[in-house]
């Protein structure tokens, strides 16, 4: 099995390429709204899903556990 095949199999097992595409869309949202997000959530960790802020925390571990599946 090639490295590419192994990589693609891994992502398929972990939720598929759609999960990677969702990550790309969410990071694009953060990039496009960076100044607004910094103003609204200063010194905070934010969780973004489907173009919306879904969790906010002072602590990264708490944020990760607060993000809905």
C-alpha beads as a LAMMPS data file, in Angstrom:
LAMMPS data file: protein, C-alpha beads

69 atoms
68 bonds

1 atom types
1 bond types

-500.0 500.0 xlo xhi
-500.0 500.0 ylo yhi
-500.0 500.0 zlo zhi

Masses

1 110.0

Atoms # bond

1 1 1 0.000 0.000 0.000
2 1 1 1.373 3.403 -0.952
3 1 1 1.617 6.243 1.536
4 1 1 -1.160 8.076 -0.293
5 1 1 -3.441 5.045 -0.096
6 1 1 -2.612 4.675 3.589
7 1 1 -3.341 8.371 4.191
8 1 1 -6.691 8.191 2.364
9 1 1 -7.664 5.003 4.193
10 1 1 -6.841 6.672 7.521
11 1 1 -9.039 9.683 6.763
12 1 1 -11.847 7.458 5.564
13 1 1 -11.693 5.557 8.857
14 1 1 -11.610 8.804 10.841
15 1 1 -14.753 10.220 9.235
16 1 1 -13.762 10.586 5.635
17 1 1 -12.589 13.401 3.471
18 1 1 -15.726 15.366 4.409
19 1 1 -14.238 15.952 7.861
20 1 1 -11.127 17.438 6.259
21 1 1 -13.277 19.614 3.981
22 1 1 -15.256 20.814 7.020
23 1 1 -12.000 21.761 8.754
24 1 1 -10.980 23.727 5.660
25 1 1 -14.300 25.619 5.582
26 1 1 -14.124 26.405 9.303
27 1 1 -10.548 27.660 9.136
28 1 1 -11.519 29.821 6.154
29 1 1 -14.376 31.281 8.221
30 1 1 -11.971 32.119 11.060
31 1 1 -9.536 33.696 8.618
32 1 1 -12.245 35.827 6.992
33 1 1 -13.682 36.972 10.355
34 1 1 -10.412 37.206 12.302
35 1 1 -10.701 40.869 13.375
36 1 1 -14.366 40.485 14.351
37 1 1 -13.657 37.322 16.365
38 1 1 -10.702 38.931 18.158
39 1 1 -12.878 41.883 19.107
40 1 1 -15.756 39.745 20.311
41 1 1 -13.697 37.052 22.089
42 1 1 -10.466 38.700 23.309
43 1 1 -7.993 36.349 24.986
44 1 1 -10.355 33.377 24.503
45 1 1 -10.208 30.048 22.716
46 1 1 -13.082 29.592 20.275
47 1 1 -14.557 26.519 18.631
48 1 1 -16.053 26.992 15.174
49 1 1 -18.312 24.553 13.363
50 1 1 -20.261 25.157 10.165
51 1 1 -19.306 28.833 10.134
52 1 1 -20.527 29.533 13.666
53 1 1 -18.817 29.952 17.018
54 1 1 -20.115 26.969 19.003
55 1 1 -17.915 27.179 22.110
56 1 1 -15.786 29.750 23.940
57 1 1 -13.392 29.173 26.832
58 1 1 -10.353 30.494 28.653
59 1 1 -8.908 26.968 28.649
60 1 1 -8.186 24.865 25.555
61 1 1 -9.004 21.547 27.240
62 1 1 -12.345 22.895 28.434
63 1 1 -13.058 24.230 24.955
64 1 1 -12.419 20.878 23.313
65 1 1 -14.792 19.122 25.693
66 1 1 -17.468 21.814 25.137
67 1 1 -17.576 21.553 21.341
68 1 1 -20.649 19.594 20.240
69 1 1 -20.084 16.548 18.036

Bonds

1 1 1 2
2 1 2 3
3 1 3 4
4 1 4 5
5 1 5 6
6 1 6 7
7 1 7 8
8 1 8 9
9 1 9 10
10 1 10 11
11 1 11 12
12 1 12 13
13 1 13 14
14 1 14 15
15 1 15 16
16 1 16 17
17 1 17 18
18 1 18 19
19 1 19 20
20 1 20 21
21 1 21 22
22 1 22 23
23 1 23 24
24 1 24 25
25 1 25 26
26 1 26 27
27 1 27 28
28 1 28 29
29 1 29 30
30 1 30 31
31 1 31 32
32 1 32 33
33 1 33 34
34 1 34 35
35 1 35 36
36 1 36 37
37 1 37 38
38 1 38 39
39 1 39 40
40 1 40 41
41 1 41 42
42 1 42 43
43 1 43 44
44 1 44 45
45 1 45 46
46 1 46 47
47 1 47 48
48 1 48 49
49 1 49 50
50 1 50 51
51 1 51 52
52 1 52 53
53 1 53 54
54 1 54 55
55 1 55 56
56 1 56 57
57 1 57 58
58 1 58 59
59 1 59 60
60 1 60 61
61 1 61 62
62 1 62 63
63 1 63 64
64 1 64 65
65 1 65 66
66 1 66 67
67 1 67 68
68 1 68 69
